[in-house]
């Protein structure tokens, strides 16, 4: 009995560390994407890496507990593992952006030598990735709220109405995420220019910030004219739609160019 109590206390401490670690991760993520300069951005990226490593270590302990027959209620552990893995995916997204950014440290020291189109694409990619991250955080909050409502018995009718609202927000967020991911792909393939994508920035950021405001009114599909249902479906239909865009005068999809090297001094 004493041993079981000790195990439960250790699990509680670990779950608390996971919750605290996720809060720090999210705060650091925001610092990365709101850094005033590249030096600060790189500093926060290094801190973000430290935070994800801490969460990964906690995940290994949680995985071990999930495989133990001594623990009966594994739902909190499974939820914590899912939360950590969501942050791991978010970190991979940030890391991919860092690895594929088109200008080097040397170039950052001499911005006048950088290709304006390259810098424009980087800035566009950054705001899209930040929007994706914020939407994912909101989805996780909605899912947690739905789970909390499911455990209550009083006022069930009112709770069901709230659950429906939360699920509608989740579904709408997921659709925005899919469309933003398509925009990223079209940007990388040079089927859309940064200027074309940036025309959506204000509307996307307004949705991210105000979607739960009772007075918020979402305009007609802001992505119309840039992406289609075929692109959302992916696969062959995506390729066919790309060909149709090319025939209509848009740029033909091509592999992303190699990052340009800074001009010699």
Residue pairs with C-beta under 8 A, 6 or more apart in sequence:
4 70
7 70
7 71
11 65
11 71
11 76
11 77
14 58
14 61
14 62
14 80
15 76
15 77
15 80
17 58
18 55
18 58
18 62
18 80
18 83
18 84
21 51
21 54
21 55
21 58
22 55
22 83
22 84
22 87
24 51
25 48
25 51
25 52
25 55
25 87
25 90
25 91
26 137
28 44
28 47
28 48
28 51
29 48
29 90
29 94
29 133
31 40
31 44
31 47
32 41
32 44
32 45
32 48
32 94
33 126
33 129
33 130
33 133
35 41
35 43
35 44
38 108
45 94
45 98
48 91
48 94
49 91
52 87
52 88
52 91
55 84
55 87
55 88
56 84
56 88
58 80
58 84
59 81
59 84
59 85
59 88
62 77
62 80
62 81
62 84
63 81
65 71
65 74
65 77
66 74
66 77
66 78
66 81
71 77
79 147
83 140
86 136
86 140
90 133
90 136
93 129
93 132
93 133
94 129
97 125
97 126
97 129
100 256
100 259
101 122
101 259
102 115
102 118
102 119
102 121
102 122
102 259
102 260
103 114
103 118
103 119
103 122
103 259
103 260
103 262
104 259
104 261
104 262
106 262
107 113
107 114
107 261
107 262
110 262
110 265
111 119
113 262
113 263
114 260
114 262
115 260
117 194
118 259
118 260
120 194
120 195
121 187
121 194
123 194
124 187
124 194
124 197
124 198
124 201
125 184
125 187
127 198
127 201
127 204
127 205
128 180
128 183
128 184
128 187
128 197
128 204
129 184
131 180
131 204
131 205
131 208
132 177
132 180
132 181
134 208
135 173
135 176
135 177
135 180
135 208
136 177
138 169
138 173
138 208
138 211
139 170
139 173
139 174
142 166
142 167
142 169
142 170
142 173
143 170
145 162
145 166
146 163
146 166
146 167
149 159
149 162
149 163
149 166
150 163
152 159
169 211
169 212
172 211
173 211
176 204
176 207
178 232
179 223
179 227
179 232
180 204
182 227
182 231
182 232
183 192
183 197
183 200
183 223
183 226
183 227
186 192
186 197
186 226
186 227
186 231
187 194
187 197
188 256
189 242
189 253
189 254
189 255
189 256
190 251
190 253
190 254
190 256
191 242
191 245
191 250
191 251
191 252
191 253
192 226
192 250
196 226
197 226
200 222
200 223
200 226
203 219
203 222
204 222
206 216
207 218
207 222
210 216
211 218
228 241
230 237
230 238
230 240
230 241
231 237
231 238
231 241
231 242
242 253
246 252
246 253
